[in-house]
Amino acid sequence: MYRRIFISSVLAFWLLPSVSCLAESYEKLDKKIVDAYNSEPKRMQDVYVYAMQILERTRLDNSDDSSQWEDKAQKLVTVAAYGETDRAIDNKDYREAYVWAMRGITNGASRGEIDGVTMKQVYDALKDLADKLAREPVVKEMKYGKTMQEVLDYRKVRKSSDYLPRDKKDVAGRPEIKEKNYQLLEGPSQDSSGNLYVKVKYDFGAIITIRYYVKRGWKNINLPDASADAPYYLSWQECADANADISKLRNAPEPVRKKDPGKKLYFEEAKPSEL
C-alpha cells in the first residue's frame, strides 16, 4: 500500500529543480559520503543526504554509468536510514525512528550488497519497524502530509553536526543522561548468513547476543533451549533492557552455604588453665 501511495509523490520530488546536486559530480558526492561514513562518530545523516543527491542527479542523467550510481546510492540510503533509525530508537524517539524507517523503505534498496552489508534483511528490518511503529500512539498523532514531506524530501534532514550522536537533548539544549545497565560491544552487524545482531555487556559482567528475526523482532539467543517461547521485541534496546534481570540471575555466583553458628572457625576461646 505504501509503495503505491509513494510512487507519484516521489516522482514529483524528483522532478523538482535541483541546482545544488547537479553542481557536483558523482565522484565528489561519493567522496563526501566516504568522509562522512568514516568519521568518528559516523555522520549518517550526511551520508543519507549525499546519497539522495546522487539519486536525484541520476534521474536527470541518461549516461551509461548513471544506473550504477543509482544502485549504489539506493544501498547507501538503506544503510544510512537504518543507522539513524537505530539511533532514534536508542533515544526512545519513536517519531524520528518512524520517519527514518520510512525514508529507508521508500528510497532505499531492498536487495544487493555493499561493502559486505546485505540489503535484504536491513530493508526487511526497516519495513518491519515502520509497520510496528505505525501502531504507536505518538506516531498515530503525526500529521500524514507533513510526515510524508519529511520522508520524501531529503532537504528536511538536518546535518549531522546539528544532532549530537546517540544523545537526545532536553529543552535547555543539554544532553540527556541515559541510564543503562549495559554497553554495546558489537553491532548492529550482520553474521555470515546476513542476520542482524548485536552483542551487549551488562554492568554485572554477563554478555548476550541479540538477533533479529524477520517479521518477529529481536530476541536473546543465549537463553536456555527451553526458552523457545521467549518473547520478541521491537528493538534490540528493548530486548537488552528486558533481559537484564534474567541474565543477572543466570550469571549470579553460587549461594554461600550457611555455616554452623556453633563452630568458631577463626577464634577459639582460651581454655581455663588446669589447676
N, C-alpha and C positions, 0 to 999 in steps of 0.2 A: 504494500500500500504506500509506504513512504517513498519508494523509488518512483512510482507513477506521479505522485504529487510533486516530487522534486525536479523531474526532468525539465519541465517547462520553465521553472524558476531558475534552475541552474543555467540554462541556455540564455536566459535574459541577462544574468550577471556576466556571463562570458562575453556577450556582445557589447557590454559597456566599454567605452573607450578607456584604454589604459596606457597612458603615455609612459608612466614610470617603469612598468615591466618591459616595454618594448625598447626602452633606452639602454637596457643591459643585456648582454649576450647570455646564452645558456651557460657558457663556461664561467662567466663572472658570478652568476647566481649560484652555480654549483659550488664554487669556491667559498662563497659566503655560507652555504649550507654546511660544508666541511668544517669551517672555522667555528660555527655555532654549535655543531654537534660535538666537536672535540674539546670545547671549552669546559671549564670546571667551575660551577656546575654547568651541565648541558643547557643550552638556550633553545629548548624545544619549540617555544612559540615562534622564535625567529626561523627555525628550520621549516615550520609549517608555512609561514608567510612566504619565504623564498620558494618553496616547492609549489605553492599556489600561483606564484608569479610565473614560474616556468610553465605550469599548466595553462595559464591564461595566454601566455605567448604562443604555445603550440596550437591553440585554437585558431590563431590567425596566421599560421605558418604552414605552407604546403611543401616545404623542403623534405628531402628523403630522411633526414635524421630526426625530424620532429616527433615521429611516433615513438622512437626510443627514449627521447627526453620525456615524453608524456608518460610512458610506462614507469620510468624511474621516479618521476615526480609523484605519481599516484602512490607508489610504495612508500616514499618518504612521508607523504601525508598520513598514511596509515600508522607508521611508526611514531611520528610526532604527536598525532592525535591520541594515541594510546598513552604515551608518556604524560601528556597533560591531563588526560582523564584520570590516570592513576594518582597524579599529584592532587587533583581536586578531591578525589576520594580520601586521600590521606588527610586532607584538611576538613573532611566531612562537609564539603561544599557540593551538594548533590545537583544544584542548579548548574554550576560550572562544569561538573562532570558530565551531565546530560548533553550540554552544548558541544563539548569536545567529542563525546562519543558519536553524536550526530554528524559532526564535521568529518570524522573518520570514515563513517559508512557512506556518507554522501559523496565525498570527493576522493576517497582513498581506493587502493587496490585490494581486491579480495583473493587474489591468487598470485603466485610467483614468489620470488625470493630476492632479498638484497642483503649483502654482507652477512650471510648466514641466518638471517631472520626470515622465517616462513610466514607469508602473509595470511594464509587461510585461518589459522587459529587466532591470530591477533585480530583480524577482521571479525571473526565469529564472536570473540570476546567483547568487542566494541558493540556489536549488534545486540548481543545478549544483555549487556549493561544498559544500553539505551532502552530496550524493551522493559527491563525491570525498574529502571529509574523513572520511567514514564508513569509508574503507578505510585510514586512517592508524592505525598501531599504538596511538598514545596515545588515540585516540578509541575504538578497539575495546575498550580496557580499561575504559572508562567504564561504570558500573552503569546499566542501562536505566531502572529505576524512578526513581532519583534524578535522572537526566538529564531524563527527561520531566517530572518535577515542576518542575525549573528552567525548562523550556521553557514549560510551561502556566501557571505561577503567577507573575505579574509581581511579586508581593511578594518574590520571591527575588532580584530585581535590586537591586544596590547603587546608592546615589545617586552621581551624577557626582562629587560632592565627595570621595567615598571612593576615587576612582580617578584618578590623575594622567593626563591625556590623552596618549595615544601614548607613554607611558613605563611600562615594566614595572619593578616594584620587586623588589629582591633580598630575601633573608631578613632583612636588617638594616633594611629599610624605605627603603633609598636607591635612587633611580632608577638603573637600569642604563644604562650608556653604550652606545648603539648605533653601531657603526662602519659607516658607509655612505659610499660614494663618490659619492652623488648627493643632490639635493634635489628635492622635489616642487614643480613650478612651477604645475601646474594639475590640478584634479580630486581624486578621481574625479568626472567630469562626464559630461554627455550632449551629443552633437553634434546637428545639426538633424534627423538621422534617428533619434534616440533611442539611438544606440550609446554604450556606456560607454567612456570613455577617460581616460588621464592623460598629462601631459607631465612628463618628468623631465630635469634638467640634471646632467650628471656634473661632477665637480670639474675635469676636464681640458677642459671647455668644450662638449662635444657635447650636443645636445638631441634627444631622441627622443620619439615619440608611441607609446604602447602602448594597443592597443584590445582590447576584449573581444568574442569570438566565441561565440555561444550553443552550449553543449554541447561546445565545443572548448577554450576558455580564452583567456588573454591572449597577445598577440603584438606584437612590434615591427614597426610598419608602415613604418618608414623604411629597412628593408633593401632591397638591390637587387632588381630584378624576378626575378632568377634564384633568389631565396630563397623561392619558393612553398612549398617543403617545410620551411621553418623551423619549429621546434617551438612548441607552445603550452604555456603554463604555468598552474599552479593560480591564481596571483595576479599582479597587476602588479608586486608587490615582487620575486617570484622572477624574473620576466622582466627587470626592471631590473638585478638582480644578474647574471643570466646574460649579458646583452648588453653589459656594461661593457667587456670586452676587445675585442669586435667593434667597438663604437662608437669605442673609443680608436684602434684600428688604422685605421679608415676616416677618422678626423679627424686623423691624425698628419701633421705637416709633411713636406714633401718631403725626402728624404735629402740631406745635404750632400755635394757631389762632392769627392772627394779631390783635393788639389792636388799638382802635380808637386813632389816634395821638392827637385828641382834648382833650382827657381825661388824666389828670395827676393823676396817682394813688398814687404816693409816695411823691409828693411835691405840695403844694398849695402856690401860690404867696401870699405874705402878702397884705391884703387889706389896701388901704389908710385910715387913721383914720378919722372918721367923725368930721367935724368942728362944 
